Amino acid sequence: MSPERRERNHQRAMELLSQLPLTELRHARQLSQEQLAGVLHVKQASISKLERRTDMYISTLRNFIRAMGGELEIIARFPDGSVKINQFEELEESAG
């Protein structure tokens, strides 16, 4: 393979890895559903259901991501630039 083609393949692989469903993200973080359930103090079946959902509360997704050691950021992308939405962080701080 040419160096250019190798670089294109590498870039595509990195792009695909940056866009994962929750199940694959959990696998990439080397966590089982049971381990994640233990951190979140829920049953394994709850993790399974959550990973199949296409709609959920932001707080649920935030807790799921935090349980894997990450932080959730919500970014709105527009043709003229991106904006990080911090409204949900403010709500959590005022509730806590």
Secondary structure as GFF3:
##gff-version 3
##sequence-region A 1 96
A	DSSP	alpha_helix	3	17	.	.	.	ID=ss1
A	DSSP	alpha_helix	22	28	.	.	.	ID=ss2
A	DSSP	alpha_helix	33	40	.	.	.	ID=ss3
A	DSSP	alpha_helix	44	52	.	.	.	ID=ss4
A	DSSP	alpha_helix	58	67	.	.	.	ID=ss5
A	DSSP	beta_strand	74	78	.	.	.	ID=ss6
A	DSSP	beta_strand	81	85	.	.	.	ID=ss7
A	DSSP	alpha_helix	87	95	.	.	.	ID=ss8
###
